[in-house]
Amino acid sequence: MSTAPYVLGGIAGLALVKALFRPHRAVVREGGVAACPGPNRYRVCDASVAIDAAAGTDVYATASGRVAALGDRFVHIAAHDEPVVLMYDGVVPSLVREGQYVGRGQKIGESKGRVYLGVTQFMPGGKLVKIDPSSWLASRGQKIAATYTGPGTAWCEQGRHIEVPASAGTACNLYEPERGGFALLPVTVSVER
């Protein structure tokens, strides 16, 4: 009995999955967390996660949506499926322009050496709240980096079970992300206040 039909069927299945679901389910392919959200050295809240990625490293959209703003070193994407804006800083935009639709996993630029990702959510009544980026990514089955180059000991690198400490949750007034529409594995997020 030949195994060729099974092998060819498996290859076709993988090609279909790759076509439907972009392979880049991370902000960068390779990098490490330089700083989790929380008070910075000036004791001012920085609600973004800082990712060390070599200059020139590709940066990917983590949600489908429209490019809402674009500058020499930043890209802001208004998500299509939910009321959030993803803010990438430390990124040289390439292949995207303001108003353009981008898909999840699409390259939006290249790192300048350190990429910052922030997530702002619009709440009913027009209120804007900051969401922990690592929690937002985890609840959507995504990562900060596909391959971590850092030690992986920071609280914002803990994969699918993230506990935001009060030092970040209270200081930055961070909120828990809403559940993503598609996640294969369970994710738990708690924000201490």
ZITA-V58465 format. One record per residue. N is the residue number from 0. SS is DSSP state (h for helix, s for strand, l for the rest). OMEGA is omega in degrees with one decimal (999 if undefined). Layout:
N|SS|OMEGA, N|SS|OMEGA
//
This chain:
0|l|-176.6, 1|l|176.7, 2|l|-177.3, 3|h|179.9, 4|h|179.8, 5|h|179.3, 6|h|179.7, 7|h|176.7, 8|h|177.9, 9|h|178.2, 10|h|178.3, 11|h|178.3, 12|h|178.1, 13|h|178.3, 14|h|178.6, 15|h|178.6, 16|h|-179.9, 17|h|179.3, 18|h|-177.6, 19|h|-177.5, 20|l|-178.4, 21|l|-176.0, 22|l|-176.8, 23|l|-179.9, 24|l|-179.2, 25|s|177.6, 26|s|177.1, 27|s|179.5, 28|s|-178.1, 29|s|179.2, 30|s|179.6, 31|s|-179.3, 32|s|176.7, 33|s|179.7, 34|s|174.5, 35|l|176.0, 36|l|179.5, 37|s|179.5, 38|s|178.1, 39|l|-176.2, 40|l|177.7, 41|l|-179.2, 42|l|175.3, 43|l|-177.9, 44|s|171.0, 45|s|-174.6, 46|l|179.3, 47|l|173.9, 48|s|179.8, 49|s|-176.9, 50|s|174.0, 51|s|176.8, 52|l|-177.5, 53|l|177.7, 54|l|-178.8, 55|l|178.1, 56|l|179.1, 57|s|177.2, 58|s|-173.7, 59|s|174.7, 60|l|-180.0, 61|l|174.7, 62|l|173.6, 63|l|178.6, 64|s|-179.3, 65|s|173.6, 66|s|-175.5, 67|s|179.7, 68|s|-175.1, 69|s|177.9, 70|l|-179.4, 71|l|-176.7, 72|l|179.7, 73|s|174.5, 74|s|175.0, 75|s|-178.8, 76|s|174.1, 77|s|-175.8, 78|s|-178.3, 79|l|-171.2, 80|l|-177.5, 81|l|-175.3, 82|l|177.9, 83|s|172.1, 84|s|177.2, 85|s|-176.6, 86|s|177.9, 87|s|176.4, 88|s|-176.1, 89|s|-176.4, 90|s|172.0, 91|s|-177.5, 92|s|174.7, 93|l|176.8, 94|l|176.4, 95|l|177.0, 96|l|-179.2, 97|l|-179.4, 98|l|-178.5, 99|l|173.8, 100|s|175.7, 101|s|177.9, 102|l|177.3, 103|l|-179.9, 104|l|179.7, 105|l|177.0, 106|s|179.2, 107|s|-179.3, 108|s|179.7, 109|s|-178.5, 110|s|172.2, 111|s|-179.2, 112|s|175.5, 113|s|-179.0, 114|s|176.3, 115|s|176.8, 116|s|176.2, 117|s|179.7, 118|s|176.3, 119|s|-179.1, 120|s|175.0, 121|s|179.8, 122|l|176.0, 123|h|-179.0, 124|h|177.1, 125|h|179.5, 126|l|176.1, 127|s|178.2, 128|s|177.4, 129|s|178.3, 130|s|174.9, 131|l|-177.0, 132|h|-178.8, 133|h|177.1, 134|h|179.1, 135|h|178.5, 136|h|-177.3, 137|h|-178.1, 138|l|176.3, 139|l|177.3, 140|l|-178.7, 141|l|-178.2, 142|s|173.8, 143|s|177.8, 144|s|178.1, 145|s|176.1, 146|s|-179.6, 147|s|176.5, 148|l|179.7, 149|l|-178.0, 150|l|178.4, 151|l|-177.0, 152|l|-179.0, 153|l|-177.3, 154|h|-177.7, 155|h|177.6, 156|h|-170.4, 157|l|172.1, 158|l|-173.6, 159|l|-178.5, 160|s|-172.5, 161|s|174.3, 162|s|179.9, 163|s|-178.1, 164|l|-179.8, 165|h|179.9, 166|h|176.0, 167|h|-177.0, 168|h|-179.5, 169|l|-176.5, 170|l|-177.0, 171|l|-177.7, 172|l|-178.3, 173|s|177.5, 174|s|174.9, 175|l|178.5, 176|l|172.2, 177|l|-179.0, 178|l|176.1, 179|l|-178.1, 180|l|-175.4, 181|l|174.9, 182|l|-178.3, 183|l|-175.5, 184|l|-179.8, 185|l|-179.9, 186|l|174.0, 187|s|179.5, 188|s|173.6, 189|s|178.6, 190|s|178.4, 191|l|177.8, 192|l|999
//
